């Protein structure tokens, strides 16, 4: 049976949150929008609208680990955001986002874009990179992320 509903990925940043969206079959990820990270209440309102508009049933938050796998300073902030995201009453998974921005910038350059001129575009593309990794891992049965679900 095919999966129902889409998955929304969030690439946390101090200024912006890059968003990417899966297709309804949860096979492909695409960049969606970039939202201001502050104020958080405004961010949550916009996310609620997107959840309704796109039939989103799950969230995936990028986990900004250091290259050696240890937690970076950004992990605490990403976890704080995820705590607030629980208000949206959707399952939340984590996906390692190491090198997602680097990979996104490379893909954008290959497509003839100039990522240095548009950081919001890079944030969206980075969210799509780690969402695609998440989707691919689900297709192969790999489990490299953590899940937080409300009971």
C-alpha positions as CSV (number, residue, x, y, z in Angstrom):
1,X,0.0,0.0,0.0
2,X,1.3,3.5,-0.9
3,X,2.2,6.0,1.8
4,X,-0.4,8.7,2.5
5,X,0.5,12.3,3.2
6,X,3.8,14.1,2.8
7,X,6.9,14.7,4.9
8,X,8.2,18.2,5.6
9,X,11.9,18.6,6.4
10,X,13.2,21.6,8.4
11,X,16.8,22.8,8.1
12,X,17.2,24.9,11.2
13,X,19.2,28.1,11.1
14,X,19.6,31.2,13.4
15,X,17.9,33.4,10.8
16,X,16.0,31.1,8.5
17,X,14.4,27.6,8.4
18,X,14.8,25.9,5.0
19,X,11.9,23.7,4.1
20,X,11.7,20.7,1.8
21,X,8.7,18.5,1.0
22,X,8.3,14.9,-0.1
23,X,6.0,13.8,-2.9
24,X,2.8,12.0,-1.7
25,X,4.5,8.6,-2.4
26,X,7.5,9.6,-0.2
27,X,10.0,8.8,-2.9
28,X,11.3,12.3,-3.9
29,X,12.2,15.4,-2.0
30,X,11.9,19.0,-3.4
31,X,12.9,22.4,-1.9
32,X,9.8,24.2,-0.8
33,X,10.2,27.5,1.1
34,X,12.4,29.4,3.5
35,X,10.8,30.9,6.6
36,X,12.1,33.3,9.2
37,X,13.2,31.5,12.3
38,X,11.8,34.2,14.6
39,X,9.4,34.8,16.1
40,X,8.7,31.1,16.8
41,X,5.0,31.7,17.2
42,X,4.9,33.1,13.7
43,X,6.9,30.2,12.4
44,X,4.5,27.7,14.0
45,X,1.5,29.5,12.4
46,X,3.1,29.3,8.9
47,X,4.0,25.7,9.4
48,X,0.3,24.9,10.5
49,X,-0.8,26.5,7.2
50,X,1.7,24.4,5.2
51,X,0.6,21.2,7.0
52,X,-2.9,21.8,5.9
53,X,-2.1,22.9,2.4
54,X,0.2,20.0,1.6
55,X,-1.3,17.2,3.7
56,X,1.8,16.9,5.8
57,X,1.8,13.9,8.2
58,X,5.3,13.9,9.5
59,X,8.3,16.3,10.2
60,X,12.0,15.6,9.8
61,X,14.4,18.0,11.5
62,X,18.0,18.2,10.4
63,X,20.4,17.3,13.2
64,X,23.6,19.5,12.8
65,X,26.3,17.1,14.0
66,X,30.0,17.8,13.8
67,X,31.9,15.9,11.1
68,X,33.1,13.4,13.8
69,X,29.5,12.7,14.8
70,X,29.5,14.6,18.0
71,X,26.8,17.2,18.7
72,X,27.5,20.7,17.5
73,X,26.3,23.9,19.2
74,X,23.4,23.9,16.8
75,X,22.0,20.6,18.1
76,X,20.7,22.2,21.2
77,X,18.9,24.9,19.2
78,X,17.5,22.4,16.8
79,X,16.2,20.3,19.7
80,X,14.6,23.5,21.2
81,X,12.8,24.1,17.9
82,X,11.7,20.5,17.8
83,X,10.2,20.9,21.3
84,X,8.1,23.7,20.0
85,X,7.2,21.7,16.9
86,X,5.5,19.2,19.2
87,X,2.6,21.7,19.4
88,X,1.9,20.8,15.7
89,X,1.0,17.3,16.9
90,X,2.9,15.4,14.2
91,X,5.6,12.7,14.5
92,X,9.1,14.2,14.5
93,X,12.1,12.3,13.1
94,X,15.8,13.5,13.1
95,X,18.1,13.2,10.1
96,X,21.8,13.8,10.2
97,X,22.4,16.9,8.0
98,X,26.2,16.8,7.8
99,X,27.4,18.1,4.4
100,X,23.8,18.8,3.3
101,X,24.6,22.5,2.7
102,X,27.9,21.6,0.9
103,X,26.0,19.1,-1.3
104,X,23.2,21.6,-2.0
105,X,25.7,24.3,-3.0
106,X,27.4,21.9,-5.3
107,X,24.1,20.9,-7.0
108,X,23.1,24.5,-7.4
109,X,26.4,25.4,-9.0
110,X,26.0,22.4,-11.4
111,X,22.6,23.8,-12.3
112,X,24.1,27.2,-13.1
113,X,23.0,29.0,-9.9
114,X,25.1,31.1,-7.6
115,X,24.5,29.9,-4.1
116,X,26.6,32.6,-2.5
117,X,24.1,35.2,-3.6
118,X,21.0,33.4,-2.2
119,X,21.4,31.8,1.2
120,X,17.7,31.1,1.4
121,X,17.9,29.0,-1.7
122,X,20.8,27.0,-0.2
123,X,18.7,26.4,3.0
124,X,15.8,25.0,1.0
125,X,18.1,22.9,-1.1
126,X,19.9,21.6,2.0
127,X,16.6,20.5,3.5
128,X,15.8,18.7,0.3
129,X,19.2,16.9,0.4
130,X,18.7,15.5,3.9
131,X,15.1,14.7,3.3
132,X,16.0,12.7,0.2
133,X,18.6,10.8,2.3
134,X,15.8,10.2,4.9
135,X,13.4,8.9,2.3
136,X,16.1,6.7,0.7
137,X,16.9,5.2,4.0
138,X,13.2,4.3,4.5
139,X,13.1,2.6,1.1
140,X,16.1,0.4,1.9
141,X,15.0,-0.3,5.5
142,X,18.0,1.5,7.0
143,X,17.4,3.3,10.3
144,X,19.9,6.1,10.9
145,X,17.6,8.6,12.5
146,X,15.9,9.0,15.9
147,X,12.1,9.3,16.2
148,X,10.2,11.3,18.8
149,X,6.5,10.5,18.9
150,X,3.8,11.8,21.2
151,X,1.9,8.9,22.8
